[in-house]
Amino acid sequence: MIYKDGRINYLYVKSKSAFKTFFQILSKLAEQVKLHQQYKFENFMSKKKIFNDVFLNLLSHEPGTQKKGCKKFDIM
């Protein structure tokens, strides 16, 4: 009976360590996926902000003018 309990404990400890290793690998993978998605989102938002800034900047200028210090020109 003692031998059987020892065997069960050995299998329990072995399976627990295997599960722990497997769980750590999955946790690292999940963290990498999370970081990758966060990076993609931040990259998308920065590109969107740049696009919006340029677009709004273009809309704010009067027709027939150029940016800072440039002379007005006649379109016809």
Wavefront OBJ file of the C-alpha trace (Angstrom):
o trace
v 0.000 0.000 0.000
v 2.809 2.420 0.791
v 4.484 1.656 -2.543
v 1.239 2.415 -4.360
v 0.880 5.781 -2.611
v 4.479 6.590 -3.470
v 3.831 5.739 -7.096
v 0.712 7.904 -7.194
v 2.573 10.796 -5.591
v 5.419 10.377 -8.094
v 2.992 10.454 -11.026
v 1.187 13.438 -9.534
v 4.421 15.397 -9.084
v 5.611 14.435 -12.561
v 2.336 15.462 -14.206
v 2.252 18.681 -12.184
v 5.733 19.672 -13.350
v 4.866 18.781 -16.955
v 1.700 20.858 -16.739
v 3.609 23.740 -15.159
v 6.169 23.721 -17.998
v 3.439 23.524 -20.632
v 1.476 26.314 -18.935
v 4.572 28.548 -18.809
v 5.125 28.045 -22.547
v 1.487 28.928 -23.255
v 1.720 31.979 -20.996
v 4.803 33.224 -22.845
v 3.095 32.654 -26.185
v -0.027 34.501 -25.023
v 2.128 37.399 -23.809
v 3.914 37.582 -27.174
v 0.599 37.586 -29.051
v -0.736 40.297 -26.738
v 2.369 42.459 -27.232
v 2.244 41.933 -31.009
v -1.406 43.023 -31.164
v -0.663 46.040 -28.969
v 2.251 47.021 -31.239
v 0.095 46.670 -34.362
v -2.655 48.790 -32.784
v -0.238 51.530 -31.685
v 1.358 51.526 -35.139
v -2.074 51.807 -36.770
v -3.099 54.659 -34.456
v 0.100 56.600 -35.129
v -0.369 56.223 -38.902
v -4.000 57.272 -38.537
v -2.958 60.335 -36.511
v -0.374 61.334 -39.129
v -2.940 60.901 -41.915
v -5.529 62.941 -40.011
v -3.017 65.711 -39.270
v -1.987 65.970 -42.921
v -5.570 65.800 -44.171
v -6.833 68.426 -41.714
v -3.825 70.603 -42.494
v -4.679 70.456 -46.194
v -8.298 71.355 -45.484
v -7.344 74.361 -43.362
v -5.433 76.156 -46.152
v -7.098 78.621 -48.462
v -7.262 77.598 -52.097
v -4.477 79.166 -54.135
v -2.020 79.384 -51.248
v 0.914 77.330 -50.193
v 2.351 76.708 -46.760
v 4.285 79.247 -44.628
v 6.102 82.084 -46.270
v 5.084 81.206 -49.813
v 3.407 83.747 -52.037
v -0.169 83.430 -53.191
v -0.594 82.480 -56.792
v -3.539 82.926 -59.094
v -5.344 79.828 -60.243
v -6.971 81.713 -63.144
l 1 2 3 4 5 6 7 8 9 10 11 12 13 14 15 16 17 18 19 20 21 22 23 24 25 26 27 28 29 30 31 32 33 34 35 36 37 38 39 40 41 42 43 44 45 46 47 48 49 50 51 52 53 54 55 56 57 58 59 60 61 62 63 64 65 66 67 68 69 70 71 72 73 74 75 76
